[in-house]
């Protein structure tokens, strides 16, 4: 059964990485519900947060394929129960209607919205929350002459107390490429390579 999954892709912010990731999704005919990119808590490592609606089997296969991309360090997938997530939304509403309708002010307080810009012709409100909360306010403001609406992509943090940072440090500690290689023949090259 299809479920909503949030993928957290950690990698270098190289030119073309977004394109490589997008190609993986388009080849498999998987629609991206949301895409966000930002620096992570680890220096020079970026975090790409994607939301998809798919079966767990498809998501697991996708994660394995994404980890094969050279610039990708690690990929995690989580259900909505395993993460804390938010979105931000901006709503542009007619100022004269807001001034006339006291209900709008109460509605905005109820949804935790705050005014970002107030002009004589329009007012822009901003709110953060879950998708349902944002959509409910959108529906309500639609009744009062909503002029424009935009919603950000999802940002998410895993609920477990250990973040990715510790896992990255552990992987760096156990990196086999950093261990010295002892070659017993290195000091005897004149004897070995003589003809």
C-alpha positions in Angstrom: 0.0 0.0 0.0 1.3 3.5 -0.9 2.3 5.7 2.0 3.9 9.1 2.4 7.7 8.8 3.0 10.2 11.5 3.6 13.7 10.9 2.2 16.7 12.7 3.6 19.6 12.6 1.2 23.0 13.7 2.5 25.6 14.6 -0.1 27.9 17.2 -1.6 26.2 20.2 -3.2 27.7 19.5 -6.6 26.4 20.9 -9.9 24.0 18.4 -11.4 23.2 16.4 -8.3 19.6 17.6 -8.3 19.3 16.5 -11.9 20.7 13.1 -11.2 18.2 12.6 -8.3 15.3 13.9 -10.5 16.3 11.5 -13.3 16.1 8.5 -10.8 12.5 9.5 -9.9 11.4 10.2 -13.5 12.7 6.9 -14.8 10.7 5.1 -12.2 7.7 7.3 -12.8 7.7 8.4 -9.1 6.2 11.9 -8.5 8.0 14.2 -6.0 5.4 15.8 -3.7 8.0 18.1 -2.2 11.7 18.9 -2.5 13.9 21.0 -0.3 17.7 21.5 -0.1 19.7 23.2 2.6 23.1 22.9 4.4 23.1 20.3 7.1 24.7 20.3 10.5 27.8 18.8 9.0 30.2 21.2 7.2 30.2 20.9 3.4 27.4 18.3 3.5 24.0 19.3 2.2 20.6 17.8 3.0 18.0 17.2 0.3 14.5 16.5 1.8 12.1 14.8 -0.6 8.5 13.6 -0.1 7.0 10.7 -2.1 3.9 8.6 -1.9 4.9 5.0 -2.7 5.1 1.5 -1.3 8.0 0.7 1.1 9.5 -1.8 -1.3 9.7 0.9 -4.0 11.2 3.4 -1.6 13.8 0.9 -0.3 14.9 0.1 -3.9 15.0 3.8 -4.6 17.2 4.5 -1.6 19.7 1.8 -2.7 19.9 3.4 -6.1 20.3 6.9 -4.8 23.2 5.8 -2.6 25.0 4.6 -5.7 25.3 8.2 -7.0 28.9 9.3 -6.4 28.0 12.7 -4.7 25.5 11.1 -2.3 26.8 10.2 1.1 23.8 8.6 2.8 20.0 8.3 2.2 17.4 7.7 4.9 13.7 7.2 4.5 11.0 7.8 7.2 7.3 7.7 7.7 5.5 10.7 9.1 5.4 9.1 12.5 9.2 9.0 12.7 9.8 12.6 11.9 8.9 16.1 13.1 8.1 18.2 10.1 6.7 21.6 9.1 5.9 23.7 6.1 5.5 27.5 5.8 2.8 29.3 3.8 2.1 32.9 2.7 -1.4 34.2 2.2 -2.2 37.5 0.4 -5.6 38.9 1.4 -7.4 42.2 0.6 -6.7 44.7 3.4 -10.1 46.4 3.2 -11.9 43.1 3.7 -9.7 42.3 6.7 -10.4 45.7 8.2 -14.1 45.2 7.8 -14.3 41.5 8.9 -13.3 41.0 12.5 -13.7 37.2 12.1 -10.5 37.2 9.9 -8.4 38.5 12.8 -9.7 35.8 15.1 -9.2 33.2 12.5 -5.6 34.3 12.0 -4.9 34.1 15.7 -6.5 30.7 15.9 -4.1 29.4 13.2 -1.1 31.2 14.6 -0.6 33.4 11.5 1.2 36.7 11.7 1.2 39.7 9.4 4.4 40.0 7.3 3.4 43.0 5.1 0.4 45.4 5.6 -0.4 47.7 2.8 -3.6 49.7 2.0 -4.5 47.2 -0.8 -3.4 43.9 0.6 -1.9 42.2 3.6 0.4 39.1 3.6 0.1 36.6 6.4 2.6 33.9 7.2 2.1 30.6 9.1 3.9 27.4 9.7 2.4 24.0 10.4 1.3 20.7 9.1 -0.3 20.4 5.7 -3.8 20.1 7.1 -3.5 23.2 9.2 -2.2 25.2 6.2 -5.0 23.9 3.9 -7.7 24.6 6.5 -6.5 28.3 6.8 -6.4 28.4 3.0 -10.0 27.3 2.8 -11.1 29.8 5.4 -9.3 32.7 3.9 -10.7 31.8 0.5 -14.1 33.0 1.9 -12.6 36.5 2.5 -11.1 37.3 -0.9 -7.8 35.4 -0.9 -5.6 37.0 -3.7 -2.6 34.7 -3.7 -1.2 31.7 -1.8 2.2 29.8 -1.8 3.4 27.0 0.4 7.0 25.9 1.0 8.4 22.4 0.7 8.7 20.2 3.7 11.5 20.4 6.2 11.9 17.5 8.6 14.0 16.3 11.5 14.1 12.6 12.7 12.5 12.1 16.1 15.3 9.8 17.4 17.7 11.6 19.7 20.8 10.7 17.7 21.0 12.6 14.5 22.9 11.8 11.4 26.0 13.7 12.6 27.1 10.9 15.0 26.6 8.3 12.2 28.8 10.4 9.9 31.5 10.7 12.5 31.4 6.9 13.1 31.6 6.2 9.4 34.6 8.5 9.1 36.3 6.7 12.0 35.8 3.4 10.3 36.7 4.5 6.8 39.1 1.9 5.5 40.7 4.3 3.0 42.3 6.3 5.9 44.1 3.3 7.3 47.8 2.9 6.2 48.5 0.1 3.8 51.6 -1.9 4.6 53.3 -3.4 1.6 56.0 -5.9 2.5 57.6 -5.5 -1.0 57.9 -1.8 -0.9 61.4 -1.7 0.7 62.7 -4.5 -1.7 61.8 -2.9 -5.0 65.3 -3.3 -6.5 65.2 -7.1 -6.0 61.6 -7.5 -7.2 61.7 -5.4 -10.3 65.1 -6.4 -11.7 65.1 -8.5 -14.8 
